[in-house]
Amino acid sequence: MAFLAPYWLLAASAVLIPITIHLWNKRQGKTVKVGSLRWLEAAASKRWSRVKLNQLWLLLLRCAILLLLAVALAQPVWVQQEQKVAGRKAVYIGEELLYSSSLKPLVPSINSLLRQGYTLHTYTPDFKEISTEQWKKLSDSPLDSIVRTNSNYWSLLAALAEKHKYQQDSAWLFTSDQQRFFRGARPASMLGNVRWVPLASEASADWLQLAVQSAPDSLLLFLGNSTREGSTYTHHRTAASARSVSLRTGVMQLQKRGDTLQAMVGPYISKVKIQKKPLQVSLLANEAQQEEVKHLQAALGAISSYTGLPVQVTTQPDSLADWVFWLQEEMVPESLMQRVAQEGTTLWLQPGATPIATQTRMATPTGATARIHLLNSLPAPGEEARTIWAGMNSDPLLSVRPYGKGNVYQFRSGFSPTWSELGQSPQLPELLLPLLFAQPEVGFHDLRALDEQQLLPSRRTTLAAPATPAAKRQHLLPWFVLAAFVLFLTERINAGRRSKE
């Protein structure tokens, strides 16, 4: 029980009044003078010589009435204690860890959490629960395999917050720190009851990026290698009938079927179409972006020299172009968008809209960084887009989204010195090479890691404890008043009877 006005409890001191009255008043008997005693002078009454309480039950009733009224004035309420809801405790694991040898050092920690009552789930949009049997099978013999998932770990944080929005909830999140699982803008904050543990992986991936028919009986192969530090490319010349290529990390098995060449290294399989024809590129720029054209032409020329594959560049619309760089603010013509959707043309959007100053850097394949001075005022790409280049502050710089049979790239900066240092970087051809000759499975081969400062949200959201609802409080004032009234009637009845005695 609680009191809304506890200071009124001081009124309970009023019980001293009936006690004092009862002590002061001593009931006097009727005096009858007999014989010669009537001539004697009355002695002084010794009032306090025989002090005793008269009518004790009547005194107790009157004191109880005053106490009840004092408590009623203090506005007593009965606060019904809410049942404590057990917190939801769960462990979430990224699928790339469930099917990786990187899971092994995590097993003791996860088993300890499971013994504490946590449930185990995949960190996927459906948060599928992993049974005890499944977990035992996965944790006993973890193996490396490629996980083909489109999950965006940043966007899943919002759904995770809905499942653990109470203060008593607890969630542990284990994922890798690979860039391929993080797209779009990083969330600004994360719930305080979610503990996110990014795990570093030392895995390495090798794949076939490009095959060029350099002669009737020989092929020029461009091979990619990705680790957490970055992605690099090397080239190998081999016979057209070769069945394997020796690499630093192992042997790449080759299998040629018509114009398609398949390569396999461990669990990684890649297929490319053998390039026999020149690559057609169209650079369509307005007057303000002519300097961008110069940097692109230089990079494309370096790629042509490096691969031995002719790259034919035109600054005029070309219906046969494999790539179209749209370097102007005007809307893309509908006819060009139809070519992207129906013929598989790749479109690069770089509108050069109103620039916004920024302070960030972008990592190049060699590990060096290039400063980005400006971003255009276009909004960041949506969740369906995959980030290809990102700044150190997690701003997406280059993203790609599918459009029919083709792809649409959106670049938020530029190559000229006004916009960035990319145009002057010797790594620009190496940045553009995997884009011009895209490998369909490159997203699964990319093992580059995000820095923890880029990966984890910078703020944590504090969860407030819920207040006691007003409906849970029951006011007791009417009951105390009623009890005082009943005792008052009882006191009056008893007092009337006493007066008649």
C-alpha positions as CSV (number, residue, x, y, z in Angstrom):
1,M,0.0,0.0,0.0
2,A,1.2,3.5,-0.8
3,F,0.0,7.0,0.1
4,L,-0.5,9.9,-2.4
5,A,-0.4,12.5,0.4
6,P,1.6,10.9,3.2
7,Y,2.0,14.2,5.1
8,W,-1.7,13.8,6.3
9,L,-0.5,10.9,8.4
10,L,0.5,13.5,11.0
11,A,-3.2,14.0,11.7
12,A,-3.0,10.6,13.4
13,S,-1.6,12.4,16.4
14,A,-5.2,13.5,17.1
15,V,-5.7,10.2,19.0
16,L,-4.1,12.0,21.9
17,I,-7.3,14.1,22.4
18,P,-9.7,11.2,23.4
19,I,-6.9,9.7,25.5
20,T,-6.3,13.0,27.4
21,I,-10.1,13.5,27.9
22,H,-10.5,10.0,29.3
23,L,-7.5,10.5,31.7
24,W,-8.8,13.9,32.9
25,N,-12.4,13.0,33.5
26,K,-12.9,10.7,36.5
27,R,-16.5,9.5,37.0
28,Q,-17.8,11.0,40.3
29,G,-20.3,9.0,42.5
30,K,-23.3,10.7,44.2
31,T,-22.4,11.9,47.7
32,V,-24.9,11.3,50.6
33,K,-24.1,12.9,53.9
34,V,-25.0,10.7,56.9
35,G,-25.5,11.8,60.5
36,S,-22.9,14.1,62.0
37,L,-20.6,13.8,58.8
38,R,-22.7,16.5,57.3
39,W,-21.0,19.0,59.8
40,L,-17.6,18.1,58.7
41,E,-15.7,20.3,56.2
42,A,-15.2,18.6,52.9
43,A,-11.6,17.6,52.3
44,A,-9.8,18.6,49.1
45,S,-10.4,16.2,46.3
46,K,-7.2,14.3,45.2
47,R,-8.1,14.0,41.6
48,W,-4.9,12.3,40.5
49,S,-4.6,9.9,43.4
50,R,-6.6,7.2,41.7
51,V,-6.1,7.7,38.0
52,K,-7.6,4.9,35.9
53,L,-9.1,4.5,32.5
54,N,-12.9,4.2,32.3
55,Q,-14.8,2.7,29.3
56,L,-11.7,1.3,27.6
57,W,-13.5,-0.1,24.5
58,L,-15.1,3.3,23.9
59,L,-11.7,4.9,24.0
60,L,-10.3,2.4,21.5
61,L,-13.2,3.0,19.1
62,R,-12.7,6.8,19.2
63,C,-8.9,6.4,18.6
64,A,-9.5,4.0,15.7
65,I,-11.9,6.5,14.1
66,L,-9.3,9.2,14.2
67,L,-6.6,6.9,12.8
68,L,-8.8,5.8,9.9
69,L,-9.7,9.4,9.1
70,A,-6.0,10.4,9.1
71,V,-5.1,7.5,6.8
72,A,-8.0,8.4,4.5
73,L,-6.7,12.0,4.2
74,A,-3.3,10.6,3.2
75,Q,-5.1,9.0,0.1
76,P,-4.1,5.4,0.4
77,V,-3.7,3.3,-2.9
78,W,-3.1,-0.4,-3.4
79,V,-0.4,-0.8,-6.1
80,Q,-0.9,-4.2,-7.7
81,Q,2.6,-5.6,-8.5
82,E,2.9,-6.5,-12.2
83,Q,4.1,-9.9,-13.0
84,K,7.7,-9.7,-14.2
85,V,7.8,-10.8,-17.8
86,A,10.8,-13.0,-18.5
87,G,13.2,-11.4,-21.0
88,R,13.7,-12.8,-24.4
89,K,17.2,-14.1,-24.6
90,A,18.6,-15.2,-28.0
91,V,21.8,-15.8,-29.9
92,Y,22.0,-14.9,-33.6
93,I,24.7,-16.2,-36.0
94,G,25.3,-15.2,-39.6
95,E,25.0,-18.1,-42.0
96,E,28.5,-17.4,-43.3
97,L,29.9,-18.4,-39.9
98,L,27.6,-21.5,-39.5
99,Y,29.3,-23.0,-42.6
100,S,32.8,-21.9,-41.9
101,S,35.8,-23.2,-39.9
102,S,35.7,-19.7,-38.2
103,L,32.8,-21.1,-36.1
104,K,35.1,-23.4,-34.1
105,P,36.4,-20.7,-31.6
106,L,32.9,-19.5,-31.0
107,V,31.4,-22.9,-30.0
108,P,32.3,-22.7,-26.2
109,S,30.9,-19.2,-25.8
110,I,27.7,-20.1,-27.6
111,N,27.2,-23.3,-25.7
112,S,27.6,-21.3,-22.5
113,L,24.9,-18.9,-23.5
114,L,22.6,-21.8,-24.5
115,R,23.0,-23.3,-21.0
116,Q,21.8,-20.0,-19.6
117,G,18.5,-20.3,-21.4
118,Y,19.3,-18.5,-24.7
119,T,17.8,-19.8,-27.9
120,L,19.8,-20.0,-31.2
121,H,18.8,-18.4,-34.5
122,T,20.2,-17.6,-37.9
123,Y,20.8,-13.9,-38.6
124,T,18.5,-13.9,-41.6
125,P,15.2,-12.1,-42.3
126,D,13.2,-15.0,-40.8
127,F,15.5,-15.4,-37.8
128,K,15.0,-19.2,-38.2
129,E,15.6,-21.1,-35.0
130,I,18.4,-23.7,-35.0
131,S,17.5,-26.9,-33.2
132,T,19.8,-28.6,-30.7
133,E,20.5,-31.4,-33.2
134,Q,21.3,-29.0,-36.0
135,W,23.7,-27.0,-33.8
136,K,25.5,-30.1,-32.6
137,K,26.0,-31.2,-36.2
138,L,27.3,-27.8,-37.3
139,S,29.5,-27.2,-34.3
140,D,31.1,-30.6,-34.2
141,S,32.7,-30.4,-37.7
142,P,32.6,-26.8,-39.2
143,L,33.6,-26.7,-42.8
144,D,34.3,-23.8,-45.2
145,S,31.7,-23.4,-47.9
146,I,30.2,-20.5,-49.9
147,V,27.1,-18.9,-48.5
148,R,24.8,-17.4,-51.1
149,T,22.6,-15.0,-49.2
150,N,21.2,-11.6,-50.0
151,S,20.8,-10.6,-46.3
152,N,21.8,-7.1,-45.4
153,Y,23.1,-7.2,-41.9
154,W,22.6,-3.5,-41.3
155,S,19.0,-3.5,-42.4
156,L,18.2,-6.6,-40.2
157,L,19.1,-4.5,-37.1
158,A,15.6,-2.8,-37.2
159,A,13.8,-6.2,-37.2
160,L,16.1,-7.4,-34.4
161,A,15.2,-4.3,-32.4
162,E,11.5,-5.2,-32.7
163,K,12.1,-8.7,-31.2
164,H,14.2,-7.3,-28.3
165,K,12.7,-3.9,-27.5
166,Y,12.3,-4.5,-23.7
167,Q,14.9,-3.7,-21.1
168,Q,15.0,-7.3,-19.8
169,D,15.7,-8.7,-23.2
170,S,19.2,-9.8,-24.2
171,A,20.6,-10.7,-27.7
172,W,24.1,-11.8,-28.8
173,L,24.9,-11.3,-32.5
174,F,27.8,-13.1,-34.1
175,T,28.7,-12.2,-37.8
176,S,31.7,-11.9,-40.0
177,D,33.1,-8.5,-40.8
178,Q,33.1,-9.0,-44.6
179,Q,31.9,-6.1,-46.7
180,R,29.6,-8.2,-48.9
181,F,27.1,-8.5,-46.0
182,F,26.7,-4.8,-45.5
183,R,24.9,-2.6,-48.0
184,G,23.6,0.9,-48.0
185,A,23.9,3.4,-45.2
186,R,25.0,2.2,-41.8
187,P,22.3,2.6,-39.0
188,A,23.0,5.5,-36.7
189,S,22.3,3.6,-33.5
190,M,21.9,0.1,-32.0
191,L,19.9,-1.1,-29.0
192,G,21.8,-1.2,-25.8
193,N,20.7,-4.8,-25.1
194,V,22.3,-6.2,-28.3
195,R,25.9,-7.3,-28.2
196,W,27.4,-7.5,-31.7
197,V,30.6,-9.5,-32.0
198,P,32.1,-9.1,-35.5
199,L,34.5,-12.0,-36.3
200,A,37.6,-11.7,-38.4
201,S,38.1,-14.4,-41.1
202,E,41.5,-15.4,-42.5
203,A,39.9,-17.1,-45.5
204,S,41.2,-16.6,-49.1
205,A,39.3,-16.8,-52.4
206,D,40.6,-17.3,-55.9
207,W,38.4,-16.9,-59.0
208,L,38.6,-16.4,-62.8
209,Q,37.7,-12.8,-63.6
210,L,38.4,-12.6,-67.4
211,A,39.5,-14.9,-70.2
212,V,40.8,-13.3,-73.5
213,Q,41.4,-15.3,-76.7
214,S,44.8,-13.8,-77.4
215,A,45.6,-16.3,-80.1
216,P,43.8,-19.3,-81.7
217,D,45.6,-21.7,-79.4
218,S,46.2,-19.6,-76.3
219,L,44.2,-17.8,-73.6
220,L,45.1,-14.9,-71.3
221,L,43.5,-15.4,-67.9
222,F,42.9,-12.7,-65.3
223,L,42.6,-14.2,-61.9
224,G,41.3,-12.5,-58.8
225,N,42.4,-13.1,-55.2
226,S,40.5,-11.8,-52.2
227,T,41.4,-11.7,-48.5
228,R,40.3,-9.5,-45.6
229,E,43.0,-7.0,-46.5
230,G,41.8,-6.5,-50.2
231,S,41.4,-7.9,-53.7
232,T,44.2,-8.1,-56.2
233,Y,44.4,-9.4,-59.8
234,T,47.1,-11.3,-61.7
235,H,47.2,-12.6,-65.3
236,H,48.4,-15.9,-66.7
237,R,48.9,-17.0,-70.2
238,T,48.1,-20.6,-70.9
239,A,47.2,-23.0,-73.8
240,A,43.6,-23.0,-74.9
241,S,43.4,-26.7,-74.1
242,A,44.9,-26.4,-70.6
243,R,43.1,-28.2,-67.8
244,S,44.7,-26.4,-64.8
245,V,46.7,-23.4,-63.7
246,S,49.1,-23.4,-60.7
247,L,48.5,-20.6,-58.2
248,R,50.3,-19.5,-55.1
249,T,47.4,-20.8,-53.0
250,G,46.8,-24.1,-54.9
251,V,45.7,-25.4,-58.3
252,M,42.9,-23.9,-60.4
253,Q,41.0,-26.6,-62.4
254,L,39.8,-25.4,-65.8
255,Q,37.1,-26.8,-68.0
256,K,36.2,-25.3,-71.4
257,R,32.8,-25.7,-73.0
258,G,32.3,-23.8,-76.2
259,D,32.9,-20.1,-75.5
260,T,32.6,-20.5,-71.7
261,L,35.5,-21.3,-69.4
262,Q,34.8,-22.7,-65.9
263,A,37.4,-22.5,-63.1
264,M,37.4,-24.1,-59.7
265,V,39.6,-23.6,-56.7
266,G,38.4,-25.4,-53.5
267,P,34.7,-24.4,-53.0
268,Y,34.9,-21.4,-55.3
269,I,33.6,-21.9,-58.9
270,S,33.5,-19.2,-61.5
271,K,32.4,-19.1,-65.1
272,V,33.2,-16.5,-67.7
273,K,32.6,-16.0,-71.4
274,I,35.8,-16.0,-73.4
275,Q,36.3,-12.5,-74.8
276,K,37.0,-12.5,-78.5
277,K,35.5,-9.2,-79.6
278,P,36.6,-5.7,-78.6
279,L,34.7,-4.1,-75.7
280,Q,32.5,-1.2,-76.9
281,V,32.3,1.8,-74.5
282,S,30.3,5.0,-75.0
283,L,31.1,8.1,-72.9
284,L,28.1,10.5,-73.1
285,A,29.0,13.7,-71.2
286,N,27.9,17.3,-71.2
287,E,30.3,20.3,-71.3
288,A,30.8,20.4,-67.6
289,Q,32.0,16.9,-67.3
290,Q,34.6,16.8,-70.2
291,E,37.4,16.4,-67.6
292,E,35.8,13.3,-66.3
293,V,35.9,11.9,-69.9
294,K,39.7,12.4,-70.0
295,H,40.3,10.4,-66.8
296,L,38.0,7.6,-68.0
297,Q,39.7,7.4,-71.4
298,A,43.1,7.1,-69.8
299,A,41.9,4.3,-67.5
300,L,40.2,2.4,-70.3
301,G,43.4,2.7,-72.4
302,A,45.5,1.2,-69.6
303,I,43.0,-1.7,-69.2
304,S,43.2,-2.4,-72.9
305,S,47.0,-2.5,-72.8
306,Y,47.0,-4.7,-69.7
307,T,44.5,-7.3,-71.0
308,G,45.4,-7.2,-74.6
309,L,41.7,-6.8,-75.4
310,P,40.9,-3.9,-77.6
311,V,38.6,-1.3,-75.9
312,Q,36.8,0.9,-78.4
313,V,35.7,4.2,-76.8
314,T,33.3,6.6,-78.5
315,T,31.9,9.9,-77.2
316,Q,28.8,9.5,-79.3
317,P,25.7,7.3,-78.7
318,D,26.4,3.8,-79.9
319,S,23.6,1.2,-80.1
320,L,26.3,-1.6,-80.0
321,A,28.0,-0.3,-76.8
322,D,28.5,-2.9,-74.0
323,W,28.9,0.0,-71.5
324,V,27.4,3.5,-71.5
325,F,28.7,6.2,-69.1
326,W,26.0,8.8,-68.7
327,L,27.9,11.9,-67.4
328,Q,25.2,14.5,-67.4
329,E,22.3,15.7,-65.2
330,E,19.6,15.2,-67.9
331,M,17.3,12.3,-67.5
332,V,18.4,9.1,-69.2
333,P,16.5,8.5,-72.4
334,E,13.8,5.8,-72.3
335,S,15.4,4.1,-75.3
336,L,18.7,3.7,-73.4
337,M,16.9,2.2,-70.3
338,Q,15.2,-0.3,-72.7
339,R,18.5,-1.4,-74.0
340,V,19.7,-2.0,-70.4
341,A,16.7,-4.0,-69.6
342,Q,16.3,-6.0,-72.8
343,E,19.9,-6.3,-74.2
344,G,21.9,-6.4,-71.0
345,T,23.8,-3.1,-71.6
346,T,25.5,-1.8,-68.5
347,L,24.8,1.8,-67.6
348,W,27.0,4.1,-65.4
349,L,25.2,7.1,-63.9
350,Q,27.4,10.1,-62.9
351,P,25.2,13.1,-63.0
352,G,27.6,15.6,-61.4
353,A,24.7,17.2,-59.5
354,T,25.1,19.9,-57.0
355,P,28.2,19.0,-55.0
356,I,28.3,18.5,-51.3
357,A,31.6,18.7,-49.4
358,T,32.8,15.6,-47.6
359,Q,35.8,14.4,-45.7
360,T,36.4,10.7,-46.4
361,R,38.8,8.4,-48.1
362,M,38.3,5.3,-50.2
363,A,40.5,2.2,-50.1
364,T,42.0,1.0,-53.4
365,P,42.8,-2.7,-54.1
366,T,46.5,-2.3,-53.0
367,G,45.4,-1.0,-49.6
368,A,46.2,2.7,-50.4
369,T,43.5,5.3,-50.0
370,A,42.2,8.1,-52.2
371,R,40.6,11.2,-50.8
372,I,37.1,12.0,-51.7
373,H,36.4,15.8,-51.7
374,L,32.8,16.0,-53.0
375,L,29.6,13.9,-53.3
376,N,26.7,14.7,-55.6
377,S,23.4,15.7,-54.0
378,L,21.5,12.6,-55.2
379,P,20.1,10.5,-52.3
380,A,22.1,7.4,-51.3
381,P,21.1,4.2,-53.1
382,G,18.2,2.1,-51.7
383,E,18.5,-1.2,-49.9
384,E,18.2,-3.2,-53.1
385,A,21.5,-1.8,-54.4
386,R,24.8,-3.4,-53.6
387,T,27.6,-1.2,-52.5
388,I,30.8,-1.6,-54.6
389,W,32.9,1.3,-53.3
390,A,32.4,2.9,-49.9
391,G,34.1,5.6,-47.9
392,M,35.8,5.2,-44.6
393,N,32.8,6.8,-42.9
394,S,30.6,4.1,-44.6
395,D,29.1,6.4,-47.2
396,P,28.3,4.4,-50.3
397,L,30.3,5.9,-53.2
398,L,29.5,3.4,-56.0
399,S,26.5,1.0,-56.0
400,V,24.9,-1.3,-58.5
401,R,21.4,-2.6,-58.9
402,P,20.0,-5.0,-61.4
403,Y,17.7,-3.6,-64.1
404,G,16.2,-6.3,-66.4
405,K,19.1,-8.1,-68.1
406,G,21.5,-5.4,-67.3
407,N,22.9,-3.4,-64.4
408,V,22.8,0.2,-63.4
409,Y,25.8,1.7,-61.5
410,Q,25.5,5.0,-59.6
411,F,28.6,6.9,-58.8
412,R,28.2,9.7,-56.2
413,S,31.5,11.4,-56.8
414,G,33.9,12.0,-59.7
415,F,37.4,11.4,-61.1
416,S,38.6,14.9,-61.6
417,P,40.8,16.5,-58.9
418,T,37.9,18.8,-57.9
419,W,35.9,15.7,-56.8
420,S,38.4,13.2,-55.7
421,E,41.9,11.8,-56.1
422,L,40.7,8.7,-57.9
423,G,41.5,10.0,-61.4
424,Q,45.1,10.6,-60.4
425,S,45.4,7.2,-58.7
426,P,47.3,4.5,-60.5
427,Q,44.8,2.0,-59.1
428,L,41.9,3.4,-61.1
429,P,42.3,0.8,-64.0
430,E,42.4,-2.0,-61.4
431,L,39.2,-0.6,-59.8
432,L,37.4,-0.5,-63.1
433,L,38.6,-3.8,-64.5
434,P,36.3,-6.1,-62.4
435,L,33.4,-3.8,-63.3
436,L,33.9,-3.8,-67.0
437,F,34.3,-7.6,-67.0
438,A,32.0,-8.5,-64.2
439,Q,32.1,-12.0,-62.7
440,P,28.5,-13.1,-61.7
441,E,29.7,-14.7,-58.5
442,V,32.1,-11.9,-57.5
443,G,29.9,-11.0,-54.5
444,F,30.6,-14.4,-53.0
445,H,34.3,-14.2,-53.7
446,D,34.8,-10.8,-52.1
447,L,36.2,-11.4,-48.7
448,R,37.3,-7.8,-47.9
449,A,36.6,-6.7,-44.3
450,L,35.1,-3.6,-43.0
451,D,36.9,-1.8,-40.3
452,E,35.0,-2.1,-36.9
453,Q,34.6,1.7,-36.8
454,Q,32.7,1.4,-40.1
455,L,30.8,-1.7,-39.2
456,L,29.2,-1.0,-35.8
457,P,26.7,1.9,-35.3
458,S,28.3,4.8,-33.4
459,R,25.5,5.1,-30.8
460,R,23.6,2.8,-28.5
461,T,19.9,3.4,-27.7
462,T,19.0,3.2,-24.0
463,L,15.8,1.4,-23.2
464,A,13.6,3.0,-20.5
465,A,11.9,0.9,-17.9
466,P,8.1,0.9,-18.4
467,A,6.1,2.9,-15.8
468,T,3.4,1.3,-13.7
469,P,0.0,1.7,-15.5
470,A,-2.6,3.8,-13.7
471,A,-5.1,0.9,-14.1
472,K,-3.0,-1.1,-11.7
473,R,-3.6,1.3,-8.8
474,Q,-6.7,0.9,-6.6
475,H,-7.7,3.9,-4.4
476,L,-8.7,2.8,-0.9
477,L,-9.9,6.2,0.4
478,P,-13.7,5.3,0.2
479,W,-13.1,2.1,2.1
480,F,-11.3,3.8,5.0
481,V,-14.0,6.5,5.2
482,L,-16.7,3.8,5.2
483,A,-14.8,1.9,8.0
484,A,-14.5,5.2,10.0
485,F,-18.3,5.8,9.6
486,V,-19.1,2.2,10.8
487,L,-16.9,2.7,13.8
488,F,-18.5,6.1,14.5
489,L,-22.0,4.5,14.6
490,T,-20.7,1.8,16.9
491,E,-19.2,4.4,19.2
492,R,-22.4,6.4,19.4
493,I,-24.5,3.3,20.2
494,N,-22.0,2.3,23.0
495,A,-21.8,5.8,24.3
496,G,-25.7,6.0,24.5
497,R,-25.9,2.8,26.4
498,R,-23.2,3.9,28.9
499,S,-25.0,7.2,29.6
500,K,-28.1,5.3,30.7
501,E,-26.3,3.2,33.2
